[in-house]
């Protein structure tokens, strides 16, 4: 495979690794020649994740590029916040030989097939939510992110109620784009937006109360966490980050 980047060092081995959803992954091994980073050339492994879209549908290629960009920025943000708990991001880009295939590159971490210790894992999530403050005090994220090929709402928004409502609207639009409109679902959405969400979320930010947007993984479930074989510490990956309520999307998480 050829990537749009300078040839920095010879590749020694490329092998399939793991079974991520929506994408392909490859483990790639080489020796680094960088004397500034290492005292002497050392073996270095990393993971290449690709988003492959059908050539006939041009917009899908654009989505694949946005997915790779979103994951790179998400994982970089997580790595800057809780280093050692996330594979270090390296780059994102496009294949030189096929402009319809886009990739995300990160450091290879040997992981076990086990779920992390529940106390260590929840402590790490608490650390993420404590340190991961919104850069502007708003809800959202700096770039679009995708759950599979479905975009998340990431526009910077002042209130959690408004952000959550806009997220629901975008979710419904994405569903209707694929499956067509559904009158019953649309009616339920309107009731949820106009009655349920204000009753549950508005009290969090009125009457002198306030909450702060926190950095969240965005897709935290058992398939996106593991254990570092070398350190036995929890490892998080495949992030689609947001600055949101700290409990946002935790309902998918069950590692007990």
Secondary structure, 3 states (H helix, E strand, C coil): CCECCCCCCCEEEEEECCCCCCCEEEEEEEEECCCCCCCCCEEEEEEEEEEECCCCCHHHHHHHHHHHHHHHHHHHHHHHHCCCCECCEEEEEEECCCCCEEEEEEECCCECCCCCCHHHHHHHHHHHHHHCECCCCCEECCCCCEECCEECCCCCECCHHHHHHHHHHHHHHHHHHHHCCCHHHHHHHHHHHHHHHHHHHHHHHCCCCCCCCEEECCCCCHHHEEEECCCCCEEECCCCCEEECCCCCHHHCCCC
